[in-house]
Amino acid sequence: MSSLPHPGSSSETQPVSKEWRLLLLAWLISLSATLGALFIGEVLGQAPCQLCWYQRIAMFPLAVILGIACFTNDGNVWRYGLPLAAIGGLVALWHSLLYAGIIPETIQPCSQTGPSCTSADMTLFGIVPLPYLSFLSFLSVVILLILSRRKDPR
């Protein structure tokens, strides 16, 4: 005898919800950002600046947390994923403003030691600045987590 559910039985799988798809997209973005950062650092040998490290501290756990939330269909992941993504997004925004030259040179935290935030190495394919890409990733995850919140049936 097979223990698989029969069509029409009560244990038949439910259709994939919109919230789960949004959560999956947030996970894929965070996973791509994590793998991209690892590729740039470990394969290309480009050392991250101080602000990049802070962004990694926020993004790397998001890839794990959001992956587990997708696997377990945890609709409450926004409660603990959103603060982490928002903090990382704020650091990425600061880094983007620094890269754009909007923040004065006197308060640049990563120009003293290590790689510079404004060097040409901080671009992807010589076109897209990595701080902007990081900010876009965090912003996307924040928006997707907000949209994926399940409405409480109470």
N, C-alpha and C positions, 0 to 999 in steps of 0.2 A: 504494500500500500504506500501511496505517496503522501507526504505530509504537506505538499504544496497546496495553497488555497485554490479552490475551484472557482471558476468564473461565477459571479453572482453571489458568492458567499460573503459574509459580513467582514471577513478579514482581507478582502480584496484591496489592493493598494489604491490610495486616494490620488486624484490628479494633483500635479505639482502646482502649488499656490504661487501667486504673484510675489508674495513676500519672500518665499524661498528663492525664487529666481533673482530677486534683487540682492538677497544675501549671498547667493552664489556669485553674482557679478562683483560684489564688494570683495569677496574672498579672492576671486581671480585677479582683481586689480592689486590687492595687497600681496598676493603670491608673485605676480609679475614684478612688482616693485622690489620685493625681497630678492628674487632671483637675479634681477637686473643689477642691484647693488652688489650682490655677491660676485657676479660676473665682472663688473667694473673693477672691484677691489682685488679679487683673487686671480682672475684670468688675465685681465689687462694690466694688473699691477698698479693701478692708480690708487694712491693712499687717500682715504677720506679725510676731509677737514673736520674740525671740532663740531660744527653744526651738522654735518652729515652723520656723525656718530650719534648725536641726539635724535636725529630723525630715524636712524636705524633702530635705536632703542625703542621707538614707538612702532615702527612698521613691522619688524621681524615678529614680535609676539602677535600682532594683528593677523598675520598670515596663518599662524597656528590656531588662534582663538576662533577666527571666522571659518576656518576649515572644519574644526570640531563642531561649530554651531551648524554648519551646513549638513554635516553627517548626522547629527542628532536632531536636526530640525528645531533648534533652540530659537524661538521667537523673541526671547528676552536678551539676546546677545547685545543689543543696542545699549543696554544698561551699563555694561562694562567695556564694550568695544568703542562706543562713541566718545567717552572721555579720552581714551588713549589716542584715537584718531584725531580728535580736536587739538590735543596738546601737540602731537606731531605736526599737525597742520599749521599751528601757530609758529612753531620753530621753522617750518618750511617757508612760511610767509616772510618771516624775518630774514631768512636766508635769501629769498627771492628779491626782497627789497635791497638787501646788501649787494647782491649780484647786479641789480639794475642801477646801483649807484645812488639810490634815494637816501639810504642811511649814510651819514657822514663817515668818512674814513677814520676819524678818531675813535669811533666806538665799534670798530670791526673786531669781533672776538676771535676770529681765526686767522688774522693776518700776522700775528706775532710769531706763532710756531706752526709748523706743518704746512700743508698745501694752502694756497690762497683761494678764496671763494670766487675771485674774479679772473682766474686764469682761463686760458683757452681750453684747458683740459676739462673744464666743468661743462662741456657741451656733449650732446649725443649726436654723432655723425657730423660734428662741426656746425650744427644748426640749432638744436633745441638745448637750452641751458638746463643742466640737471636740477638746479634748485626749482625751476619752474615746473619741471616734470614731477618732482617730488610733491610740490604744493598741489598740483592738479590731481595726483594720486590720492593724497590725503583728503582733499576737498570732495572728490568723487566718493570715497569710502564714507565720509561723513554724511553726504546727501543720501547715499544708498541705505545707510543704516537708519536714517530718519524715516525714509520712505518704507523701509521693511518692517517697521514697528507694527506689531499685531495689535489690533484693537481689543481691549479688554471687554469680554462679553457681559460684564456686570452692569 
